[in-house]
């Protein structure tokens, strides 16, 4: 047996290369946009790629399945389940429930596992002498299930979440009825993904462990569909606006990356209309950045925040990094469809710069006309918020700019200050002139409030 998990920690997204170690015949499941890591591993291990497959139409990143198949000559297999609306719009081999793909002495069985999305497939990987492994995609996670509300939240659906929740109940009943409890579960996401509510950080589990330990085991055992659906749908995290764009592009087929030209250093006097992305740490951005620059710090949330903040139609320049780091970040941006990076500028000294204006919690009380914008998640807001604050998740802010007044001061905050600096930079880059960042965020405001006499 050959089995390799490739994990993108930024999006908490897993893809897999599985197959027969003897014949070296393998398949890739749910590849990310950049084909490079798969091509490198295939070459290093002398593997023969027979097939590229997807579990479903992804919402949080652009798929690389089509391009990887084209580059290698492998067959592309995509779901034909879920109805006409979820048929992929580009050439492929359709997969239905029960279809079998043989890779040497190993087998991949397609299982229709709807709930997260109507077309969703799981792949049961069987190898002689090994415990079966279910590549469960976004249906069954460690500790949680795939959320069924995304089609309503970002893809124009209307009350599809309720049918999705019922389908998830049926999917679990089927898996428990047809597969042994020792079946290993290898999901497509881990902790940190917005495709579920409380995903675990472990890369895998077993069907029996999940039935015993996950929240859904009890209502499923009772056959309580109503309680199951209610628990599955409540308190799901905010769905970033860019998820809808990913869904549409993955259905139509993401444009191939081809062989991009190397990024070149830019002349600070000839940046023109490029959208500037300051990727330096928060402290450096706060101290001073180029006028109109977006703050998108290179780090653990770079791809996620890029999906939240950036317009794929714009051309971008990376500020504060050299050639090698710029190339690495460009590849990360490809994951969320930001393809028009034109170059980089390492030294900002020749650009006009200004610090990020801030306001302390004590000074906030004097800003009587200010609008307070809480860019945290709904669950954070529900757990406590500044009176009168408007909650707009950072991932939805770009789509809600028209809802905010331009003639009044805007005080932006998150829990501690990182997300709010990025959100404030977005507002400033779109012409909001009087934007203040609440220093220390909600946590600092709460500490200040508790020290004041009642």
N, C-alpha and C positions, 0 to 999 in steps of 0.2 A: 504493500500500500504506500502511495505517496500522498502526503497531506501537508499543506503549507497555508498558514493564515497570514495575510498581509493587512496590517492595521494602520489606519490614519488616525493618530490621536487627536488631531484638531477637530475633526468631524465625528470622532468615535465610531468610525466606519470600518467594517471588516470585509475583505474579499478573500477568496480561497482558490488555491490550485490543488486539485485532487485527481487521483488516477491510480494507475498500476505501476509500481516501482520496477517490475520486471520488463514490461514492454516499453516503458517510459511514455505511454499514452496518457494524456491528462486533459482536463477541462478547467477553465477559469470561470468562476462564478462571481458576479457583481463587481467587475473591475472598475476602479476609479478612472477619472478622465485621462490622466497621463499614462500612456502605455509603457513608459520606460521601465518601471520596476518589474513589470511582468516579463517584458522582453529580456531583461537582464537575468532574471531568475531562470527563465526557460533555457537561455543559452548556457548559463553556468552549470545547470543540472542536466543538460543535454536531454531535455524533455521534448516530446512531440505533442504540440497543441492540436487536439482534435476538435474541440468545441469551446465556444464561449456562450455562457448562459446568464440570464438575469432572473431574479426572483420576482421582480415587479417594476413598475414605472416609479423610479426614485424621485423624491421631492427635495432632498437636502443636498444633493450634489449631481453633477453631470456625469452620465455614464460614459465609460470608455469602451463598452462592449463592441459597438459597431466598428470603431477604428481598429481595435485590437484584432478582430476577425479579419478585416480587410488587409492588415499588415502581414498577417501570418498565413492567410488562406484557410483558416479554421472555419467550421460551420458555425453560424450564429443561430441559437435557439432562444425564442422568446415566447412568452405566454400567449395562448389563444383562448384563455378563459376570461370570464368576467363581462362579456358582452361587447358589442361593436365599438362603444365609446372608448374602450381600453385596448383596442388593437393597435399595435405599433404600425407606424405609417411608412416604414422603409423595408426593403427586402430582408427576409429571414425565414427560418424554418419554424413553423408554429408548433408549440408544445401544449399538449392536453394532459389532464389528469391520467395517470397510469402509464404514460409513455416512458420508454426505457432507452437509455444510452449506455452502451457497453464500451468500457475503456480497458482493454486487455482482459484480465480476470476480474475486474471490479465492475460495479454497476451503479448507475445513477437513475433513480426512479423519480419522476415528476409527480408531486402531490399537490392538488389544488387546495390551498389553505387561505380562503378569503377571510376578511375581517378588517385588517389594516387597509387593504384595497381590494376591489372586486376580483382583479386578475391574478392575485398573489399566488406564487408557487413556492413550495418547499422542495428540497432535493434530498432524498434518502440515499446516502452513500453506503454501499455494501462492498466489503472486501473479505476474501476468505481468511478465516482465523481472527477477525477483528470484530469488535462490537459495532453495530450499525451507528451511523452518525447522520443526524438530520441537520442539514444546512437550512436553517429556519427563516433566513432573511429578516424581515421586520414583523413577522407574525408572533413568534415566541422568543422572548428575551430571557436572560437570566434575571429572575425576580419580577418580571413584568411582561406585558403584552404590547404589541403595536397599537398605537392609538387609531381609532376608527373615524376620527373627526376631521382629518386633514382635508378631505375633499370638500367639506363644508367651509372650512376655515380659509383655504387658499385657492381652491380649484373651481369655485363657482357652484358647488353642490348645494342642495337644499334638503336638509334633514336626512342626508345619507348616513349620518353617524349612527342612527338607530338601527338601520338594517345591517350596517357594518358590525355593530356590537353583537347583534343576534348571530351573524355569520361567524364571528370569532368564537362564540359559545359552541356552535356546531363543529367548528374546526377542532377545538380542543377535545370535544367528545370523540371525534373520529380518531385523532392521534392517540388518545388514551386507549381506545378500543382496538386499534390495529397494530400499534407498535409496542414492543416490550418496554418495561419501565427502565431498563438499563440503556436504552437508546440515548446516545450522547446528543446534546443540543448545542449547536454552534450558530449563534445568531449573527445578524449583519450589523449590529450596533452594540456598544457598551455604554457605561456611565458617561453622561455628558451630552448624549444625543437628544434632540428635541422630538424624536419619533416615538417617544414613550414618556412615561411620567417618573418612574423610579427604577431605572435600569441598574443592574449590578455591574461591578467592575470586573468580575471574573470572566474569562474568555469563553467558558463553556460550563455546562451543567448536565444533568440527566433528566429525562422526562419524569422519573419518579421523584427526584429531588424537587423539581419545580412543582409537581402536584402537591407535595407535602409542605413546602416552605413558602411558595408564592401566595399572594393574596387571593388569587382566583381559585385555588384548590377547594376551599370550603363551599362557596356558592355553587361550584360545578358539581361537587359531590352530592349536594342537596337537590340538584336539578332546579335551582332557583334562578331562572333566566332573568327575572326582573331585577333581583339584587345584583346579579353579575353585571348586567348592562349599566345599572346605575353606578356601580363602583368603577367600572371601566371608563365611563365618560366624565366622571367628576374630576375637577382639579387638574385637567391636562394643561401643560405649559403653553404659553403664547406661541402660536405658529408664525415664524418669520414670513414676511411678505414675499421674499424671494423664492419660497417653496413653490408658489404657483408658477413662476417662470421656469423652474427646474422641471416641473411636471410637464409643461407644454413642450419644452425643448427635448426632453427625453422621449416623449411620444413621437415627435416629428423626426428625431435623429439629430444629436448634437453635431455641429460642424466639425470636420476633422481638423486636428491640430497641424498635421503635416510636419514639415521641418522648419520651425520658426528661425528667423535670423537672430543671431546673438544680440543681446541688449547692448546699447552703446551709451557712453556718458553724454550728458546733455549740457548745453551751454546755458548758464543761468540767465543770460540776457535774451534767450530765444525759446522760452518755454511756451509762449503763445497761449492757446486755449487749453493746454493740458490740465487735467485735474491732478493736483498735487497730493500725494499720499505720504504723510510724515509717519514713517514706520519706527521711529525712535521710541525709547521708553517714555512712560508717562511724565516723569520728572523733567526730561529734556523738552518735551512738547509744552508743558506748562510754563517753562521758563521763557520760551519764545519760539515761534514757528512762522513760516511764510504765510503771508496774507492769503486767506481762502483755502489753506491746506486742510485736508481731512486727516484726523488722527486715527491711524490704523496700526497699532503697535505690533511688530513682529513678535510672535509668541504663541502661546497655547490656544488662542482663540482667533488667530489671524484669518483663516478661511471663513469661519462663521461670521465674524464681524464684517468681512468683505462682502458676503452675501447680504448682510443687513444694510450696509451703508452705500455701496457703490452702484452706479448706473452702468450696465454693460455697454451702452451705446457711446459712452464717453471714452476719450483717450486719456491714459494715466501715465504719471511719472512717479517713480519711487524716490523719496527724499531720505537722506541720512544713512545710506548703505553703499557699499562698493559693489563691484561687478559680480563676485561669486554669490553674495547674499541676495543681490537683486535677481539673479537667475533662479535661485532657490525659491524666492517669494513669488516670482512669476509663475512657476509651476504649481504652487499652492493656489494661486488665483484662478488657474485654469479649472480647478475642481468645481468652482461655483460660477463658471462662465464669464469670468473677467479676462478677456483675451487681448485687449488692446493696450497693453503696457508698452510704451514707446522708448523708455530708457530710464536712467537713474542719475541722481545728483548726490554725491557723497558729502560735499562741503556746502553748507547753507549760508556761509558768511556773506556772500554777495547778494543775497535776497533780503528785501525788507522784511523785518520780523517784528512780532508783537507777542507779549505773553497772553495766556488765557486769563481773562478777567474772572475774578472769583469774589464770593461773598461769604462771610463767616455766618454760622448759625445765629450769633447774637445780633449781627447787623441785618439779618433777614427780616426781623420784625419791623424795621424802619421802612422797608420797601412796600408801602401800602398798595401800590398799583401793580405790583409784579404778579405774573402768572407763574406758578410753580409747576414744573413738568417733571413727573416721576417716571423715569425710563426703566424702572425695574419690571419684573414679571408680575402678572396678576396676583400670583400666590404671595409674593413679597408684599405687595400693596395691601392685600387683604389682611396680612399679619400685622399691619401697623403702617400709618402714613401721616404725612404732614397735613393738617386740616386744610381743605380746599385745593389740594394738589390734584392735577390731572394725570391719570396714568396712561402713558403711551409707551409700550415696549420699544426698546431701541430698534428691534428688528422690524417695527412697523412705522417708525418715525418718518422715513422718507416718503411714504405714501400718505402721511397725515399732515404734511407741511401746511396745507391750505386751511387746516383747522386751528392754526395758531395765529394770534394777533401780531402784527409787525410794529404796531405803534406803542406797545407796552413792553416793559422789561420781562425777559424770560429767565427764570432761575431753574436750571436743570440739575437734577440729582439722581444718583443711584444709591446703592447701599454704602459704598465706601469711596467712590470717586473715579474708578477706571472707566466704566461704561458711560458715565455722564460726560467725561471729557471728550470721548468719541462722539457722543450725541451733540454736545455743544459745538464741536467742530463742524458737524453736518449742518447745523442751523446757520452758523456763521458763513459757511461756504455757499449757502443759498440766500444770502442777503439779509439775514436777520442781524441787525446792527447792535442790539442791546441784549446780549446773551451773557449770563453770569453762571458760573459753575459753583454749586454749593460745596464749600470746602469740607472734606471729610464725609460728605454724603449724609444719608439718613441716620447712620450710626452716630455721627458727630452731633447732628441736630437732636437726637434722642438723649445723648449724654448731657448736652446743654440744657435741655428741658428739665431733666431730672435734678439738676443742680440749682434750678431757680426756685425761689420761694413761691409757694402756692397761694 
